[in-house]
Amino acid sequence: MARTVSCRKLKQELPGLDMPPFPGPKGLEIFENISKQAWAEWMTHQTTLINEMRLNMMDLTARTYLSEQREKFFDGEEVDQAEGYVPPTE
């Protein structure tokens, strides 16, 4: 049976991640409170921000920015959108 969590982002009981997404307390917090679905949505948004804003992940400022955006995203707050980005149509 899949492990479920009360997802902080989607406000319902959903399947949780199989393991923390990264080491440390923040990774454990995400593991315990964020569903697979919400994490997948964040990964898509994060990838868009990195690509469209041309963020350099070697830069501490860029990593800090993404961390702040991640917290806003999971708290249901408004997050930055990549300026001029138009998602592909199906």
Secondary structure, 3 states (H helix, E strand, C coil): CCCEEECCCCCCEEEECCCCCCCCHHHHHHHHHCEHHHHHHHHHHHHHHHHHCCCCCCCHHHHHHHHHHHHHHHCCCCCCCCCCCCCCCC
